[in-house]
Amino acid sequence: MPAASSTVSGPQQSVFVEPDDGGVTIINAIDSARTSVDVVSYDFGGPNVVGQPGAEGALMRAVERGVNVRVIFNSGMVDPNCLGLAADSQAICAWNPKADTAYATQASLEAAAAMPGAGKVRVQFSSQNFQITHQKTIVIDGADKNGKALPTGKLPRTAKALVMTLNLQAFPSLWGQRSVSEYNAITKHKTLTLVNPDYLTNPAGACALAEASAGGHQPCGVEWAARDFGMVVTMPALINRIESVFTSDQRCDGASVTNNLLKTTMPDTWSNGTLQANNLYPNAATGGYQTSTTLQKSPQGNDRSRQLGLINHATKQLLVYNEEMQDQQVINALVAAAKRKVDVRVVMAGQVNGYNSWAVGFNQLTAGGVKVYLIDDTKPGSLYVHAKAIISDGRDGFLGSENFGTASMNWNRELGVMFTARSHPDQATYPSLPSKQGVTLITNAFWSDMSKAMAQSGSWPVASIVPVPEASYPKSPVLNDFPMACLRPVGGNLFTPSLPQRTLPPPADEQPAS
């Protein structure tokens, strides 16, 4: 049984729907910042959010008017060239093409920071306490001038946090890339093709290729082309919590009271990493890595228990969005709900390069009475379903960065929020933000997307979609997904250092062909 919920007082919280919103809420939030903008994103970088000299995006505009901006990127490179390197030996690893966008973002923000009266900036790779950092948040005016989280009582009225299901990147994501990596399954070799040698000064230079590769209908300039959701959080205690965890992760803290969020009595819903035996974790003493010899059997976060609880307490209907369907406990819970006569419906992307890796999960769901609807994202004008959201019985909800994959719910840094349309939020199963509008918007989007899927191909199974045998998605952490050590701030200055310098020539297998 879940813990008794706590009363969450305050105004109704606002939810926005992408791509319908067109990024207006995100851009307006950044443009409203007076002192600080702190961003965490798995994928990041684009002309609207970041920009480049001569075509400034929202973050560059913020820096130019004196706002301090910090960005935390996911650091997993999956690159044998940099596995286990100490923090001061990462120049080779830094050449991984996956890091191109981080370096392009840093170059743009540093160009803005060179203007008179500009704010300070820091772009960094994420803490290695987690397999990957998949969290997607923006905190506005939550930190003081030195980058420390402001206490709840000192937060200005302009403070807010955006908790989202969406990454902040150009789509398709060639913005800021100097090269494109292609893997040949027959030769087992990776080929790098140079697409933009001027990626630091002209990150958008590869966008034409991105638009051409997408048939012209999804140009690189669109950062919000998928079905996604976000909530604008104004609850001061929750803003402080998110900012405090940001600061902790930015300092590369180890497992701490701040990061151990199992017992939160607020609506924040975290996945915070689970230590796995024989895997690499940060070594604070050396700045490099150490191998864990123990298995931490309980996740540090509360995400799994809360999402399962939301599913298990449904009595009439469950509407589910997700990008993945691989976690067996979630699949079992959805089937169990259907067997107790709950109307369970799932909307997801139908094709990824003509295949669907979640066919095993779909088969289990449909055999158990769950209705699965797939939107074919390969067709021009169709949406890719990237959202992660649940609406239970038309009144309680969840949205966040957490996919229904074992890695996402166990080993990653993830964040979501619980919310409710109940007149008395304290009657919800878990602490929940009041948001009648949020429940309505996500419900309406779901029925619209389900109708599109029905018009395309009906419910699963779909003859035109080739199922992949048992998904190759990892059921345990990937050892070489921990290459880039988090760089600790220098001398307590939370705005230094910058990313590891690319001072050496790239390794032979990371030099793109011209």
C-alpha positions in Angstrom: 0.0 0.0 0.0 1.3 3.5 -0.7 2.0 6.0 2.0 -0.8 8.3 2.9 -0.7 11.3 0.6 0.1 14.8 1.8 -1.9 17.9 1.1 -0.5 19.9 -1.7 -1.9 23.4 -1.6 -1.6 26.1 -4.1 -2.9 27.2 -7.5 -3.7 24.9 -10.4 -0.5 24.0 -12.3 -0.4 24.5 -16.1 0.4 21.7 -18.5 1.4 22.2 -22.1 1.2 19.8 -25.1 3.8 19.5 -27.8 4.0 20.0 -30.7 0.7 21.9 -30.4 2.2 24.5 -28.2 5.0 25.1 -30.7 7.6 25.7 -27.9 5.9 28.9 -26.8 5.8 28.0 -23.1 9.4 26.9 -23.0 10.7 30.0 -24.9 8.6 32.3 -22.8 9.8 30.8 -19.6 13.4 31.2 -20.6 12.7 34.8 -21.8 11.1 35.6 -18.4 14.2 34.6 -16.4 15.8 37.4 -14.4 18.7 35.7 -12.6 19.2 32.0 -13.5 18.2 29.2 -16.0 19.3 25.7 -15.1 18.7 22.9 -17.6 19.0 19.2 -17.5 18.3 17.3 -20.8 19.3 14.0 -22.3 19.5 15.4 -25.8 19.9 19.2 -26.3 20.6 21.9 -28.7 18.7 23.8 -31.3 18.2 27.1 -33.0 15.2 28.1 -30.9 16.5 27.1 -27.5 20.2 27.8 -27.9 20.9 29.6 -31.2 24.2 30.8 -32.5 25.9 34.2 -33.1 23.8 36.3 -35.3 20.7 34.2 -34.7 20.4 34.0 -30.9 18.1 31.5 -29.2 16.4 31.9 -25.9 19.3 30.8 -23.8 21.7 33.1 -25.6 19.3 36.0 -25.1 19.1 35.2 -21.4 22.9 35.3 -21.0 23.2 38.5 -22.9 20.8 40.3 -20.5 22.8 39.1 -17.5 21.1 35.8 -16.6 23.4 32.9 -15.5 22.8 29.8 -17.5 23.9 26.2 -16.7 23.3 23.1 -18.8 23.8 19.5 -17.8 24.1 17.0 -20.7 23.9 13.2 -20.4 27.5 12.0 -20.4 27.2 8.4 -21.6 29.3 8.1 -24.8 29.4 4.3 -25.2 32.9 4.6 -26.5 35.8 2.2 -25.7 38.3 5.1 -26.3 37.3 6.7 -23.1 36.1 4.0 -20.8 37.4 4.6 -17.2 39.5 7.6 -17.9 40.3 10.0 -15.1 38.7 13.4 -15.2 41.9 15.1 -16.4 42.5 12.6 -19.2 39.4 12.9 -21.2 40.5 14.9 -24.3 40.3 11.7 -26.5 36.9 10.7 -25.2 35.7 14.3 -25.7 36.0 13.8 -29.5 33.1 11.4 -29.5 30.6 12.7 -32.1 27.8 12.3 -29.6 29.4 15.2 -27.7 29.3 17.6 -30.6 26.1 19.2 -29.6 27.4 19.9 -26.1 30.4 21.7 -27.5 28.3 23.6 -30.0 26.0 24.7 -27.2 29.0 25.8 -25.0 30.4 27.8 -27.9 27.2 29.6 -28.5 26.6 30.4 -24.8 30.2 31.5 -24.3 29.8 33.9 -27.3 26.8 35.4 -25.5 28.7 35.5 -22.2 31.4 37.7 -23.9 29.0 40.5 -24.3 29.1 43.5 -21.8 27.0 42.9 -18.7 26.3 39.2 -19.7 25.7 36.4 -17.2 27.9 33.4 -16.5 27.6 30.1 -18.2 28.6 26.5 -17.6 27.9 23.4 -19.8 28.9 20.1 -18.3 28.4 16.4 -18.5 26.2 14.8 -15.9 26.9 13.0 -12.7 28.1 9.4 -13.1 25.9 8.2 -10.2 23.5 7.1 -12.9 23.8 5.0 -16.1 22.5 8.0 -18.0 20.9 11.3 -17.1 17.5 11.2 -18.9 15.8 14.0 -16.8 14.2 16.8 -18.7 13.8 20.0 -16.7 14.3 23.8 -16.8 14.4 25.8 -13.5 13.9 29.5 -13.8 15.3 31.9 -11.1 15.8 29.1 -8.6 19.5 29.8 -7.8 21.4 32.8 -6.4 24.2 34.7 -8.2 26.7 32.0 -7.1 24.6 29.2 -8.5 23.4 27.8 -5.1 19.7 26.8 -4.7 17.6 29.5 -3.1 15.7 28.5 0.0 12.0 28.2 -0.5 11.3 31.5 1.4 13.7 33.5 -0.8 12.5 32.3 -4.2 11.3 35.3 -6.3 7.8 35.4 -7.8 9.4 34.7 -11.2 10.7 31.3 -10.1 9.3 28.2 -11.8 10.3 24.8 -12.9 9.3 23.0 -16.1 9.1 19.3 -15.7 8.9 17.7 -19.1 8.7 14.5 -21.2 10.5 16.2 -24.1 14.2 16.7 -24.9 15.3 20.1 -26.0 16.9 19.4 -29.3 16.4 20.2 -33.0 14.5 17.4 -34.7 15.9 15.5 -36.5 18.9 16.2 -34.2 21.7 17.2 -36.5 21.9 20.7 -35.0 25.5 21.2 -33.6 26.9 18.0 -35.1 30.2 18.0 -37.0 29.7 14.4 -38.2 27.1 11.6 -38.5 27.9 8.1 -37.2 26.6 5.2 -39.2 26.9 1.5 -38.2 27.1 -1.2 -40.8 25.6 -4.4 -39.4 27.3 -6.5 -42.0 30.9 -5.2 -41.7 30.5 -4.4 -38.0 32.2 -1.1 -38.6 31.3 2.5 -37.8 31.6 5.1 -40.5 31.7 8.8 -39.7 30.7 11.3 -42.3 31.6 15.0 -42.0 28.4 17.1 -42.2 29.5 20.5 -40.7 33.1 21.5 -40.1 31.9 24.8 -38.7 29.7 23.3 -36.0 31.1 25.5 -33.2 30.4 28.8 -35.0 27.4 27.6 -37.2 25.7 24.8 -35.4 22.7 25.0 -37.7 24.9 24.4 -40.7 23.9 20.7 -40.8 20.2 21.4 -40.7 19.7 21.2 -44.4 20.9 17.6 -44.3 18.6 16.8 -41.5 15.6 18.3 -43.4 16.6 16.4 -46.5 16.9 13.1 -44.6 13.4 13.6 -43.2 11.9 14.2 -46.6 11.6 17.9 -46.1 8.7 17.7 -43.6 10.6 17.8 -40.3 13.4 20.5 -40.6 16.1 20.7 -38.0 14.7 24.0 -36.7 11.8 22.3 -34.9 12.7 21.3 -31.4 9.3 20.1 -30.4 8.1 17.9 -33.3 7.1 14.9 -31.2 4.1 14.2 -29.0 5.2 15.4 -25.6 4.0 17.1 -22.4 5.4 19.5 -19.8 4.2 21.1 -16.6 5.0 24.5 -15.3 5.5 24.0 -11.6 5.1 27.0 -9.3 5.1 25.2 -5.9 8.1 26.8 -4.1 9.1 23.7 -2.1 9.2 21.6 -5.3 11.1 24.3 -7.2 13.7 24.3 -4.4 13.9 20.5 -4.4 14.5 20.3 -8.2 17.1 23.1 -8.0 18.8 21.4 -5.0 19.1 18.1 -6.8 20.5 20.0 -9.9 23.1 21.6 -7.7 24.0 18.3 -6.1 24.4 16.6 -9.5 26.4 19.6 -10.8 28.8 19.2 -8.0 29.1 15.5 -9.0 28.0 14.5 -5.5 27.8 10.8 -4.6 24.8 9.0 -3.2 23.5 11.5 -0.7 20.5 12.5 1.4 19.6 15.0 -1.4 19.7 12.3 -4.0 18.0 9.5 -1.9 14.4 10.5 -2.6 12.6 7.3 -1.6 10.5 9.1 1.1 9.6 12.4 -0.5 6.2 13.7 0.6 5.9 16.0 -2.4 4.7 15.2 -6.0 8.2 14.8 -7.3 8.8 11.3 -8.7 12.4 10.3 -9.2 14.5 7.5 -10.6 17.9 7.9 -9.1 20.1 4.9 -10.1 20.6 1.5 -8.5 24.2 0.3 -8.0 24.9 -2.9 -9.9 27.7 -5.4 -9.1 30.7 -5.3 -11.4 29.8 -2.0 -13.0 31.7 1.3 -13.0 30.8 4.2 -10.7 32.6 7.5 -9.8 35.5 7.5 -7.5 35.5 10.9 -5.7 39.1 10.4 -4.5 40.6 10.0 -8.0 38.1 11.7 -10.2 37.9 8.4 -12.2 36.0 5.2 -11.7 35.7 2.3 -9.3 33.9 -1.0 -9.7 31.0 -1.7 -7.4 31.2 -5.1 -5.8 27.7 -5.0 -4.3 24.2 -5.0 -5.7 21.9 -2.4 -4.4 18.6 -4.3 -4.5 16.3 -1.3 -3.8 16.1 1.6 -6.2 17.1 5.0 -4.7 14.1 6.7 -6.2 10.3 6.4 -5.8 9.3 6.3 -9.5 8.6 2.6 -9.8 6.5 2.4 -6.7 4.5 5.5 -7.6 3.8 4.6 -11.3 2.9 1.0 -10.3 0.7 2.4 -7.6 -1.1 4.7 -10.0 -1.8 1.7 -12.3 -2.8 -0.6 -9.5 -5.3 1.8 -8.0 -7.2 2.4 -11.2 -10.8 1.2 -11.1 -12.3 2.4 -14.4 -9.8 3.5 -17.0 -6.1 3.9 -17.7 -4.8 6.0 -20.6 -1.1 5.4 -21.1 1.5 7.1 -23.3 5.1 5.8 -23.4 8.1 5.5 -25.8 9.1 2.0 -24.5 7.3 -1.1 -23.3 9.8 -3.4 -21.8 9.6 -3.4 -18.0 7.9 -6.6 -16.9 6.5 -5.2 -13.7 4.7 -2.5 -15.6 3.4 -4.9 -18.3 2.1 -7.2 -15.5 0.4 -4.3 -13.7 -1.4 -3.1 -16.9 -2.5 -6.7 -17.6 -3.7 -7.1 -14.1 -5.7 -3.9 -14.4 -7.4 -5.1 -17.6 -8.3 -8.4 -15.9 -10.1 -6.5 -13.1 -12.2 -4.9 -15.8 -10.3 -1.6 -16.1 -10.4 -0.1 -19.6 -6.6 0.0 -20.3 -5.5 1.8 -23.5 -1.9 2.4 -24.7 -0.7 4.8 -27.4 2.9 4.5 -28.7 5.0 5.0 -31.8 4.3 2.3 -34.3 7.5 2.1 -36.2 11.2 2.9 -35.6 13.0 2.3 -38.9 10.3 -0.2 -40.0 10.5 -2.3 -36.8 9.1 -2.3 -33.4 11.3 -3.5 -30.6 8.4 -3.7 -28.1 6.5 -6.4 -29.9 7.0 -8.9 -27.0 5.5 -6.4 -24.6 2.6 -5.6 -26.9 1.8 -9.3 -27.4 1.6 -9.7 -23.6 -0.6 -6.7 -23.2 -3.1 -7.6 -25.9 -3.2 -11.2 -24.7 -4.2 -9.8 -21.3 -6.9 -7.5 -22.6 -5.0 -4.2 -23.0 -5.7 -2.2 -26.2 -2.5 -1.0 -27.9 -2.7 1.6 -30.6 0.4 2.6 -32.7 1.0 5.7 -34.7 3.2 5.1 -37.7 5.9 7.7 -37.2 7.4 7.0 -40.6 4.6 8.6 -42.5 4.9 12.3 -43.4 3.0 14.5 -41.0 2.7 11.7 -38.3 3.8 12.3 -34.8 6.5 10.4 -33.1 5.1 9.4 -29.6 7.8 10.4 -27.2 5.5 11.2 -24.2 5.5 9.4 -20.9 2.2 10.0 -19.2 -0.6 8.2 -17.4 -4.2 9.3 -16.7 -6.0 7.1 -14.2 -9.8 7.2 -13.9 -9.9 10.6 -15.5 -8.6 12.3 -12.4 -5.1 11.3 -11.4 -2.0 11.6 -13.6 1.7 11.3 -14.1 4.0 12.9 -16.6 7.8 12.8 -16.7 11.0 11.6 -18.3 10.6 7.9 -17.2 10.1 5.3 -20.0 8.7 1.8 -19.2 12.2 0.3 -19.6 14.2 -1.4 -16.9 17.1 1.0 -17.3 14.8 4.1 -17.1 13.1 2.9 -13.9 16.1 1.5 -12.2 19.5 3.0 -13.3 18.9 6.4 -14.8 18.4 9.9 -13.4 14.8 10.7 -14.2 12.1 13.1 -12.9 8.3 13.2 -13.2 5.4 14.7 -11.2 2.1 13.4 -10.0 -1.0 15.6 -10.5 -4.7 15.4 -10.0 -8.0 16.9 -11.1 -9.6 16.1 -7.8 -11.3 19.1 -6.0 -9.3 17.9 -2.9 -5.8 17.0 -4.0 -5.1 15.4 -0.7 -7.5 12.6 -1.6 -5.2 11.4 -4.3 -3.3 8.2 -3.8 0.1 10.0 -3.8 1.0 13.7 -3.2 -0.2 15.4 -6.3 -0.1 18.9 -7.8 -3.6 20.3 -8.6 -4.1 20.4 -12.4 -7.5 19.9 -13.8 -6.3 21.5 -17.0 -3.5 19.0 -17.2 -5.7 16.0 -16.9 -8.1 17.4 -19.5 -5.3 18.3 -22.0 -3.5 15.0 -21.9 -6.8 13.1 -22.0 -7.9 15.0 -25.1 -4.5 14.5 -26.8 -4.8 10.8 -26.1 -8.2 10.3 -27.7 -7.0 12.4 -30.7 -3.8 10.3 -31.1 -5.7 7.0 -30.6 -8.1 8.0 -33.4 -5.2 8.7 -35.7 -3.7 5.3 -34.9 -7.0 3.6 -35.6 -7.4 5.4 -38.9 -3.8 4.3 -39.9 -3.7 0.6 -38.9 -6.1 -0.2 -36.0 -4.9 -1.8 -32.8 -2.0 -4.2 -32.3 -1.0 -6.6 -34.0 -0.4 -4.5 -37.1 0.5 -6.5 -40.2 2.7 -3.7 -41.8 4.9 -3.5 -38.7 7.8 -6.0 -38.5 8.3 -7.1 -34.9 11.8 -7.6 -33.6 12.3 -10.8 -31.6 12.9 -10.3 -27.8 14.0 -6.7 -27.6 17.7 -6.2 -27.4 17.2 -3.3 -25.0 19.6 -3.9 -22.1 18.2 -5.6 -19.0 21.3 -4.7 -17.1 23.5 -1.6 -17.1 25.9 -1.3 -20.0 29.5 -1.3 -18.7 30.9 1.1 -21.3 28.1 3.6 -20.9 30.0 5.3 -18.1 32.9 6.9 -19.9 32.9 10.6 -19.1 33.7 11.6 -15.6 31.7 14.4 -14.1 34.1 17.4 -13.6 33.8 18.9 -10.1 33.5 22.7 -9.8 36.8 24.4 -9.2 37.3 26.1 -5.8 33.6 26.0 -5.1 32.8 28.1 -8.3 29.7 26.4 -9.7 30.4 28.0 -13.1 33.7 26.2 -13.8 35.2 24.2 -15.4 33.9 24.0 -18.9 33.7 20.8 -20.9 36.9 18.8 -21.3 39.1 20.5 -23.9 39.3 18.9 -27.3 43.0 19.6 -27.4 44.1 16.4 -29.1 43.4 15.0 -32.6 40.4 12.7 -32.6 41.2 8.9 -32.4 41.4 7.3 -35.8 38.0 5.8 -35.5 36.4 9.1 -34.7 37.9 11.2 -37.5 35.2 11.7 -40.1 35.8 11.2 -43.8 35.6 14.5 -45.7 
